[in-house]
Amino acid sequence: MEQVQFGAGQPVEVKARPEDSFALIGAGPMGLAMAKTLIEQGVPFQGFELADDVGGLWNIDAPRSTMYETAHLISSKRMTEFADFPMLEETAEYPSHRELKTYFQDFATAFDLYQHFHFGAEVLSTKPLDKGGWEVRWRDNSGTEQTQQFAGVLIANGTLSEPNLPEFEGTFTGEFIHASQYRYPTQFAGKRVLVIGAGNSGCDIAVDAIHHGVSCDISMRRGYYFVPKYVFGKPADTMGGKIRLPMWLKRKVDGAILKWFVGNPQKYGFPKPDYELYESHPIVNSLILFHAGHGDLKVRPDIARFDGKTVHFRDGSSAEYDMILAATGYKLHYPFIDSSLLNWKGDAPHLYLNCMHPERDDVFVLGMVEASGLGWQGRHEQAEMIARYISGLRSGNTAAEAIRATKAEGFERATGGMNYIDLPRMAYYVDKATYRSEVTGQVAALRAAEK
C-alpha cells in the first residue's frame, strides 16, 4: 500500500494494483477536479493528457486547444473558480486564457496532481474486457504504443475540441476557416470578413475582426439575449441569486434589467429571439452591441448559398467577402471509445446527472454538463460525487447502492422543467439550481452513509 496526503486531511490508503485503478483521460479543469477528489477518496488512478501540461482548453499550446489569443472568461472569476482554491486577488475579474492556464498549473501543484498524469500521452482506444476491467491503448510522446489494464475509465477530454461545421450550398473561393482554427486578430488584416454564428465566441471574434479587418458582418440564424459584463459596476453574474425566484418571475426581473442596461438589440439589426430567456445560453458581451450601434458591424440573416466570393443570404441580399469564419460550435467527441458504450441518445450520451451510465459502473463521462453560472465548482461537485460513488461501491456504502438503483430505473436530464432549444450544444444543458441540488444531495447522502 502507498499513502497519499491530500489537503489538510489525513492520509488515505490507496491500493496500488493496476487492475484496481481507473484511467482518467484529460487534465483540463474537469480532469484536475476528478484527480483531486479521487485522491481524497482513496481511489487509485492513472491520468493521461495529450498536451505537455495541464489546462485543457485553456492551454492554448495544447495540440487540440481551440483557444484564441484574445479569449477571456465570459463568467467572472468568483463565480467560476473552485471554492477551495480561489483565484488570486490580482487576477482580472474576467481572466484571460493565460491567467487561467497559470491558475490550473497552480491548482495541480497545490494538490500534487502532476505525478498522477502521463503527459504527451494520446489515448487511442478503450474497451471493456470479457473477464472484467478495461484495456486502454495509448501512445507516448516518443510514438511508442502501450497497453494497460484498468478497472474502468473516466473520460474528461472536454466538449469543445471537435468542430461542428454545417454544409452550405455552393462554393466559397475566399479563405474559409472554423473558429477552432482562429488564433490571432492579425488573421483578419486587409480582409472583408463574415462571421457565421453569434454565440459567445462568434461575437468575441467578430469584435476582433472589426478592429483588424477591412469590414465585418455577422450572419445569424436566430436571435439571442445579450447580457452586459457589468451591471452597476459589478460583474453581472454576481448580481442577485441570493433568493431563488420562480422562473416566470426571474424572467420578468432579469428581462427588465436587460432592457435597462442593453436596450433593444433589434434596433441594431439583431433578430428577435424566438424562445424565452434562459432557454439557450445568453451572449455575455458588452462590445458587440456597442459596435453595431456605431455602424462597425452589419447583421446579416442566415446563408442561402455561396458563389465564389459572393455570399447570398436568405433575405435576398448578397455581399462579397475575402474570409469567412464559421463560429458554428462543437460536437461531443470521444474517438477512443465505442459510442454504444456511452448510451447515446440524439446528440449526446444519456447519463444519470450527465455523468453516470445507467447500467455500467466502470465508465463515466465527466464535464459533459453546461448551465448558466455552473462554474468549475459545479463540476468539482460532480467529480466528488463520482469519486465517492466509486469508493462507496467498493466499501458497501448504502447510498452508493441507492444511486446504482436510481440510475438503473430510468431518469430525466436535470432541466428543472426548462424547454431548451433543440440544438446539439443544448443536448447536455441543465438548470444550475436543479442540477447542483441533486448532485450535492447525493454527495451528502454518500458522506452520511460513510459514518
N, C-alpha and C positions, 0 to 999 in steps of 0.2 A: 504494500500500500504506500502511496505517497500522500503528503498533506499539502493542501493549497490554502494560503491565507487570503481572505478577501475582506476589504473594507476594514472596519474596526471590530468585526465579529470574531468568532472562534474558528480555528482551522476545521475543515471538513474533510473527512477521509474520502479519497477518490480511488475507485478501482482502476487499476492500470491495464487490465486485459483489453486488447484492441477490440475483441468481439462485443465488449460491453459499451464501447464508445459510440458516439454519434459523429457523423461527418457534417460539419457546418460549412455551408457554401456561401461565402461573401463576408467582407469585413467593412461594409458600409455602416451607417447608423444602426440598422436593424441587426446586422450580424454582430456588431460590437455589444449591443444590449443583450443579445442572446448569449454570447460568450460569457459576459459578466454574470448573468443570472444562472447559467449552467454551473459555473464555478461555485457560486453561492449555495446551490442546491446539491453539490457533490456529484454532478453528472459528468462523467468523462467525455471528452470530445476532441476532435481534431479539426481545426479550421483550414479552409482553402480560400485563397484570394488570388485572382488573376493578376492584379496590379502588384507593384513592389512596395505598397504602403496601404494604410487604412484610409477610409474616407468614402469609398464607393463613388457614387455620382459626383460628390463634391471634390474628388481628387481629379482635377482637370487633366492630369498627366496619365491617368489610368487608361488602358487600352480601349475600354468600351464606355468611357465617360462621354456624356453628351452635354457637358458644361460649356459655357462660353465666357469670355473674359469679363464682360460687364454684368454677369449674373449676381444677384443678391437674393437673400430670403424674401419671400413675399409675406411671411409672418414675422412678428417681432421676436427678438431673442428670448425674452422672458416667457413668451407663450410657446416656444419651440424647444427650449433646452431640456435636458434631463434634469429631473428635480433634485437628484443627489449629486449633480455636477454642473452647477450654474456657470454660465459664461462670465468671463471677466467683466468688470465694470467698464473698462476701456473699450470693450468690443462694441462696435456700432449697433444701433438699435435694429437695423436691418443689415446683418453682416454680409460681407462678400464671400464668394466661394473659397477664397484663400484663407480668410479668418476661420471659416468652418472646417477646412482641412486641418488647420492647426488645432482647433477645438477637439476634433476626433483623435488626432495624434496624442494630445494631452490626456484625453479620456482613456485611450488604450494604454498609455504609460501608467496613469494613476491606478488602474485596476489590473496591471500586469498582464495584459492580453496578448502582447506581441508574441510571446513564447508559444502561444497555443495555435498559431497560424503558420501554414506554409504559404509564403508569398511567391508571386510569379508562377502560381500553380493553376493550370486550367483543368477543370473537371470535364472530362469527355463523356462519361456515361455513369449512370447509377441504375442498378437493377436489383430487385429482391431475389434472394436465393431460395430454392425449394426447401432447403434444410433450415431456413430461418436466417435472418440478417440480410445485409445488402453488400453487393460488390460495387466498389467505387473505383473507376479507372480515371487516372489523371496524368497530366504531363507537366513536368517541372520546367524551370526556365532554361535548362540545358537541352530540352527537347526529348528527354528520356520519359517514356511512359511507364507508369507504375500502377499496380492493382492492390487494393487493400480492402479488407472486410470490416464492416461496421454493423452495429445493432440497428441503425436507422439513419435517415438523412434529414437535415434541417436546411431548407432552401431559403437563402436570404440574398439572392443575386439582384434584387431590385426590380422595379417596374417600368423604368424609363430609359431603356437602352435599345430596344428594338423598334425602329421607325415604323409608323403606320402611314403608308403612302397610297392614297386613293388613286384610281386610274382616271385619266382625263381624255376626252376626245381630241384627236388631232395631235400635232407635234409642235413643241416649242423649240426653236432653234437658238435661243439665247442660253444663258447659264441657268441651270435648274438644280437646286440643292434642297435637301431636307434640313430642318433646324438642327438635327443631330450633327450635321457637317459644318455648322457655323461656329467659328471661334472668335474672330476679331472684327470690329466695325470697319476696318480698312478693306474688308472684302467687298464693301459697297461702293468704294471710291469710284466716281465717274459713271455710275450706273443708275438707270431708271429701274426702281425696284418695286416688285409686287410681293407682298407677304400674303400667303393664303392661310387663313386661320387666325382667330383672335383670342386664343387662350392667353394665359399669363405670359408664357414665353413668346408667343406671337406678338403681343403688344409691346413687351420689353424690347424685342429685336426690331420692331418697326420704329421705335424711338431711336435706336442706333442708326437705322437706315436714313431717317430724317436728317440726322446730323452729319452723316458721312457720304450719303449718296446724292445724286442729282435731284431725285424726287422719290417719293414713297407713297404707294397706295396700299390699302389693305382690303382683301376680299373676305367677306363674312357670309356664312350660310345662315346664321341665326343671330339674334340679339343676345346681349349679356347685361348683367347687372355690374356696375362699376363701383368699387369701394376705394376711397382715398386711403393713403397710407397713414395719414394723421388726421385726428379729429380733436379739436380743442387743444392742439399742441402735443397730443399723446398718440402713440401707435394705436390705430383704430381697433385692433383686436384685443387691446387691453381694456376697452370701454365696455361697461355692462357685464353681464354674465353672472353677477352675484345672486340674482333672483332668476330662477328658471320660469320663463313665461310660456303659456300655451302657444303653439306655433302660429295660430291666427293672429294673436296679439303681438308676438315677436315680429311678425312680418309687417304689421302696421307701424310699430315703433321704429324698427330699423329702416323700413321704407321711407318714413318721414325724415329720418336723419340723413339718408342718402339724398333725398331731394334737397335738403338744406345745403349739403356740402358738395354735391355733384351736379345738381340741377337735372336737366332733361337731355340725356345723350342723343336723343333723336334729332335735336336741332342741329347737331353736327353731322348728321347723315347716318348715324348708327341705327340699325334696325331695332325695333321694339322686341324684347324677349317674348316668346310665345309660351312661357312657362312661369311658374311662381318663383319668387325669391327663395333661395336655398334648394331648389330642385336641380341645380347644377352649381359647379364651383364658380364663385364670382371672380371678376377681374380686379386684382388689387394693384392699382397703378394710378399714380397721380399725374402722370405726364401725357398719356395718350389723348385724354380729352383736352388738355391744355394745347397740344399741337394741332388737334383737329379744329379747335376754336380759332387758332391763328392761321388756318389755311395751309398748314405744313403737311397735312395728311388728307388724302381723299379716300372715303369709304366706298367700296365697290360691293356689289352683290355677288352671289355665287357664280362660278365659272361655267360657261356653256361649252367652249372649245378653244383650242389653240390653233393658230395658223401662222407658222413662222415665229416672228417676234410679236405678233398681234394676239392679244387675248380678247375673246368675245365673252361678254357677261350676259347673264340671263335676262337682264332688263333691256337688251338690245344694244347697249353701249359697247365700245371697244377702246383699247389703248395699246400702245407699244411699250415693251419693257426689254431691258437688257438682262435682267436677272429676276428669277422667281425663287422665293424661299418658302417652302411648304412647312408651316408650323402646324402640322396635322396630327400631332400626338404620337403616342407609342402603343405598342401591343405587349401584352404579357408574353414572356418568352422564357421557357425553361427547356433549352435544347438538349440537356443532358439526361432527361427523364422522359419516359413514355407518357404521353398525356392521359392515357387510360388509367394511370396510377394516381391521378390528381382529381378525379371526379369532376371533370369539366362539364359545365352546362352553359351553353351560349358562349359568351366572350371571356369567361373566367371560371376557374375551379370553384365548385360549390362546396365550401368548407365551413365547419362549425366555428363561429366567430372569426371567419375569414382565415383560419389557420389550421384547423384540425379536420382530418379526413373522417368521414362518418364511420368507416369500418376499420381503418388501419391505425395503429398506434406507433408506427415506425417511420412515418413520413409526415413532415409538417412544412407548410409554406408560410414564411414569415414576412411581414411588412406589406402583404397584399391587401392593404386597407387604406382608404382615403376618406377624410372627413374634414370639413372646415374647422380648423382650430385643434385638431387632434394632437399635433406636435409629436416630438420624439418621446415624450413621457408616456403618451398613449400607446406607443409601440413598445416601450420598455415594460409596460404593464402586460402587454400581450406576451412578451418574452418570459416574464416571471410566471405567468400562468402556465405556459408550456413547460418550463423547467420544473415547476412544482408538480405538474401533472406526470411528467416522465418519472420523476423521483417518487411520486406517490404511488404509481402503479407498481414500482419495484418494492415498495415498503408495505403495500396493502392498505394505503390510505383510502378510507371510505368515501371521501369527497372525490378522489380521482376515479374511483369506480362509478360514482354517480354521474360524473361528466361523461365517462365512457358510455353509459346507458343513455344519457340525454342525446348525445350526438348520433347514436345509432338509431334512435327513434324517429329522426327527421327534424328539421329546423328551418327557419327562415332567416334571411340576412337581417342584421340589426339596423333596419332603416328607420325605426321609430314611426312608421306609417308614412314616411315621405315618399312621394311619387317622383323619383328621379327620372330625368330624361333618358331616353333609350339610346345610349352611346356606349361604345366599348369601354371608354375610360370611366364610365359611371357604373360599370357592372360589378365593381367591388367597393362602391361608395357606401358609407354607413352614416347614421346620425351619431354625432360625437357623444352626446349625453347618454343615449341608449346603449351605445357600444361600450363606453367606459364603465357604465353602471354594471353591465353584465360581466365584463372581464374582471373588474375589481371585486365583484361579488363572488366570482369563482375563486379568485386568489384568496379572499378572506375565508371561504369555506375550506380550501386546501390547507391554509395555515392552521385553522381551528382544529382540523382533524389530525394534524401532526402532534398535537399536545396529548 
